[in-house]
C-alpha cells in the first residue's frame, strides 16, 4: 500500500466551513493526527485511527505522522483554520528537513482551510481589505521583545493587524502589554475587533476602539483585528457594526 500525508485545515469551527477537498481526504485517511481537540472534530468511523496529543508536541506529532505515512498509512494531520498559518504545516516540514532522508520522497500535500483571521474579518465586513499583517502573540516559540518590536513596526507602517493567541491562563499579562504598545503607537481611537470562536455556538464578536479594549475581552479562542488609520466603522441598528478598510490610500510625496 502506498502511503501519503495530507496536512489539512479544518476551518474555524463550523462543519460548513470545511472545504470539500479536506472532507474527501479525511474520508480516505486511515489515521488522523493532531492536537486532541482538533482530532475530536473528525467523526470516528471503522478503519480510522485517531492519534491525539498535547498542544506543545508539534514536532513529535509531525515525526509520528511521517513514520505512519512511511509505513504505508494514509495520514491526515489536522489543524484548525489553515494548516499553514501558525499550525502544523511548518512543523511537518521542519521534521522532514531534519529527519529520515526517506521522508523527502513521501507524498506530502498541504490542503488549505478557512483561517480564523479570514472568518473573523468576514463576520464584521472587510477590516483586512487593504494591506495587513498577521502576528502570533504567543511567546512560546519566540521572545517577547521580538513580538513588541514587530507590533511597533507594523503600527509605524500603518498596517491593519490580525493577532492570534492573544491571551491564555499561562500568560494573562501579554495582551495587556500589547494594548499598551498599540495605544502608544496608534492612539486610543483605533478600531479593534475581538472575535471569539467564530462559526461555533460560542461565537462572540465585539467591535470597539483601543481606548475601550480590556485584556479580559480576549482569550486563546479570540482572533483580534486592529484596523489601520484608514479603517472605517459603519453603525447599524440592532446589529454588529460593519468594519472595513478602504481599498486605496491617498499619497503625496
C-alpha positions as CSV (number, residue, x, y, z in Angstrom):
1,X,0.0,0.0,0.0
2,X,1.3,3.4,-0.9
3,X,1.1,5.9,1.9
4,X,0.6,9.6,1.9
5,X,0.5,12.5,4.3
6,X,-2.0,15.3,4.0
7,X,-1.8,18.4,6.2
8,X,-5.3,19.7,6.3
9,X,-7.1,22.8,7.7
10,X,-10.5,22.1,9.4
11,X,-11.5,25.8,9.3
12,X,-12.6,27.9,12.3
13,X,-15.2,25.5,13.7
14,X,-18.4,25.0,11.7
15,X,-18.6,21.9,9.6
16,X,-19.9,24.0,6.7
17,X,-16.5,25.8,6.6
18,X,-14.5,22.6,6.0
19,X,-13.6,22.5,2.3
20,X,-14.8,19.7,0.1
21,X,-11.2,18.8,-0.7
22,X,-10.5,18.3,3.0
23,X,-13.7,16.3,3.6
24,X,-12.7,13.9,0.7
25,X,-9.2,13.5,2.1
26,X,-10.5,12.7,5.6
27,X,-12.8,10.1,4.2
28,X,-9.8,8.4,2.6
29,X,-7.5,8.6,5.6
30,X,-6.5,5.6,7.8
31,X,-5.1,7.9,10.5
32,X,-5.8,11.3,11.9
33,X,-3.0,13.0,13.8
34,X,-3.2,16.3,15.7
35,X,-3.9,18.3,18.9
36,X,-6.6,16.3,20.7
37,X,-9.5,18.9,20.4
38,X,-8.9,19.1,16.7
39,X,-8.7,15.3,16.2
40,X,-12.0,15.0,18.1
41,X,-13.6,17.2,15.4
42,X,-13.2,14.3,12.9
43,X,-16.0,11.8,13.3
44,X,-14.9,8.3,14.1
45,X,-15.6,5.5,11.6
46,X,-14.4,1.9,11.0
47,X,-10.8,1.8,9.8
48,X,-9.9,5.3,11.0
49,X,-7.4,5.6,13.9
50,X,-7.3,8.8,16.0
51,X,-3.9,10.0,17.3
52,X,-4.5,12.9,19.6
53,X,-1.7,14.7,21.6
54,X,-0.9,17.7,23.7
55,X,-0.7,21.2,22.3
56,X,3.0,21.6,22.7
57,X,4.1,18.4,21.0
58,X,4.1,19.7,17.4
59,X,7.5,18.3,16.4
60,X,6.9,14.8,18.0
61,X,3.4,14.8,16.4
62,X,5.0,15.6,13.0
63,X,7.6,12.8,13.3
64,X,4.9,10.3,14.3
65,X,2.8,11.2,11.3
66,X,5.7,10.9,8.9
67,X,6.6,7.4,10.3
68,X,3.0,6.3,9.8
69,X,3.0,7.6,6.2
70,X,6.3,5.9,5.5
71,X,4.8,2.6,6.7
72,X,2.1,2.9,4.1
73,X,-0.7,4.6,6.1
74,X,-2.9,7.4,4.7
75,X,-2.4,10.1,7.2
76,X,-4.3,13.4,7.7
77,X,-2.6,15.8,10.1
78,X,-5.3,18.2,11.2
79,X,-5.1,21.8,12.3
80,X,-7.9,24.3,12.9
81,X,-8.2,27.1,10.4
82,X,-5.5,26.9,7.8
83,X,-2.6,24.5,8.4
84,X,0.0,27.0,7.0
85,X,-1.0,29.8,9.4
86,X,0.7,29.1,12.8
87,X,-0.1,25.5,12.5
88,X,1.1,22.0,11.6
89,X,2.4,22.5,8.0
90,X,5.7,24.2,9.2
91,X,6.2,21.5,11.9
92,X,5.9,18.8,9.3
93,X,8.5,20.4,7.0
94,X,10.8,21.0,10.0
95,X,10.7,17.3,10.7
96,X,11.2,16.4,7.1
97,X,14.3,18.6,6.8
98,X,15.9,17.3,10.0
99,X,14.7,13.7,9.8
100,X,14.9,10.4,7.8
101,X,16.0,11.2,4.3
102,X,13.4,8.8,3.0
103,X,10.7,11.2,4.3
104,X,11.6,13.6,1.5
105,X,10.2,11.2,-1.1
106,X,6.8,10.8,0.6
107,X,3.6,12.0,-1.0
108,X,3.0,15.1,1.2
109,X,0.2,17.6,0.4
110,X,-1.0,20.8,2.1
111,X,-4.7,21.4,1.9
112,X,-5.8,24.9,2.8
113,X,-8.6,25.8,5.1
114,X,-10.5,28.9,6.1
115,X,-8.3,30.7,8.6
116,X,-9.6,32.3,11.8
117,X,-8.5,35.7,10.7
118,X,-10.5,35.5,7.4
119,X,-13.5,34.1,9.2
120,X,-13.4,36.9,11.8
121,X,-12.8,39.5,9.1
122,X,-15.8,38.3,7.2
123,X,-18.1,38.5,10.3
124,X,-17.7,42.3,10.5
125,X,-17.1,43.2,6.9
126,X,-13.6,43.7,5.5
127,X,-11.2,45.1,8.0
128,X,-8.4,43.3,6.2
129,X,-9.5,44.9,2.9
130,X,-6.1,46.6,2.3
131,X,-2.5,45.8,3.4
132,X,-2.3,43.9,6.6
133,X,0.0,41.7,8.7
134,X,-0.6,38.8,11.0
135,X,1.2,38.2,14.3
136,X,1.1,35.3,16.7
137,X,1.2,36.9,20.2
138,X,2.4,33.7,22.0
139,X,6.0,33.9,23.2
140,X,6.3,30.1,23.5
141,X,8.5,29.9,20.3
142,X,9.9,33.5,20.1
143,X,11.0,36.1,22.6
144,X,8.6,38.8,23.8
145,X,11.0,41.7,22.7
146,X,10.7,40.5,19.1
147,X,6.9,40.5,19.4
148,X,6.9,44.0,20.7
149,X,9.3,45.2,18.0
150,X,7.1,43.7,15.3
151,X,4.0,45.4,16.8
152,X,5.7,48.8,16.8
153,X,6.9,48.4,13.2
154,X,3.5,47.2,12.0
155,X,1.9,50.2,13.6
156,X,4.5,52.5,12.1
157,X,3.8,51.1,8.6
158,X,0.1,51.6,9.3
159,X,-1.0,48.0,8.6
160,X,-4.2,46.6,9.7
161,X,-3.2,43.8,12.1
162,X,-4.6,40.3,12.9
163,X,-3.4,38.7,16.1
164,X,-3.5,35.0,17.0
165,X,-3.2,33.6,20.6
166,X,-3.7,36.9,22.4
167,X,-4.1,35.7,26.0
168,X,-4.0,32.5,28.0
169,X,-4.1,31.4,31.6
170,X,-0.3,30.8,31.5
171,X,0.4,34.4,30.2
172,X,-2.5,36.7,31.1
173,X,-0.3,39.8,31.1
174,X,0.9,39.7,27.5
175,X,-2.3,41.1,25.9
176,X,-2.4,43.9,28.4
177,X,1.1,44.9,27.2
178,X,0.0,44.6,23.5
179,X,-2.8,47.1,24.1
180,X,-0.4,49.5,25.8
181,X,2.0,49.3,22.9
182,X,-0.7,49.8,20.4
183,X,-2.2,52.8,22.2
184,X,1.2,54.4,22.4
185,X,1.8,53.8,18.7
186,X,-1.7,54.3,17.2
187,X,-3.7,56.3,19.7
188,X,-6.9,55.3,21.6
189,X,-9.4,55.7,18.8
190,X,-8.0,53.0,16.5
191,X,-10.7,50.3,15.8
192,X,-10.3,46.8,17.3
193,X,-12.4,43.7,16.6
194,X,-12.4,40.9,19.1
195,X,-13.9,37.8,17.5
196,X,-14.2,34.7,19.7
197,X,-14.9,31.2,18.4
198,X,-16.3,32.4,15.1
199,X,-18.8,29.9,13.4
200,X,-19.3,27.9,16.6
201,X,-22.2,28.1,19.2
202,X,-19.8,30.1,21.4
203,X,-19.2,32.8,18.9
204,X,-19.0,36.4,20.3
205,X,-17.9,39.4,18.2
206,X,-17.2,42.8,19.8
207,X,-16.2,46.0,17.9
208,X,-14.7,48.8,19.9
209,X,-11.6,51.1,20.0
210,X,-8.2,50.7,21.6
211,X,-9.1,53.1,24.4
212,X,-12.0,50.9,25.4
213,X,-10.4,47.5,24.9
214,X,-9.5,45.5,28.0
215,X,-7.3,42.4,28.3
216,X,-10.1,40.2,29.7
217,X,-12.0,40.7,26.4
218,X,-9.7,38.1,24.8
219,X,-8.6,34.5,25.4
220,X,-6.9,31.8,23.3
221,X,-10.1,31.3,21.2
222,X,-10.2,35.0,20.2
223,X,-8.9,36.4,17.0
224,X,-8.1,40.1,17.3
225,X,-8.0,42.6,14.4
226,X,-6.8,46.1,14.8
227,X,-7.5,48.5,12.0
228,X,-5.2,50.8,10.2
229,X,-5.6,54.6,10.4
230,X,-8.0,54.3,7.4
231,X,-10.3,51.6,8.8
232,X,-13.9,52.7,9.0
233,X,-16.9,51.7,11.2
234,X,-20.5,51.8,9.9
235,X,-23.1,51.8,12.6
236,X,-26.3,49.7,12.2
237,X,-29.4,49.5,14.2
238,X,-29.6,46.3,16.3
239,X,-26.6,44.7,14.6
240,X,-22.8,44.4,14.9
241,X,-21.2,47.4,13.2
242,X,-19.6,46.9,9.8
243,X,-15.9,47.5,9.7
244,X,-13.8,47.9,6.5
245,X,-10.5,49.2,5.3
246,X,-10.8,51.2,2.0
247,X,-9.0,49.7,-1.0
248,X,-7.0,52.9,-1.7
249,X,-4.7,55.1,0.2
250,X,-4.1,58.8,-0.7
251,X,-0.5,59.6,-1.0
252,X,1.6,62.8,-1.5
253,X,5.4,62.8,-1.6
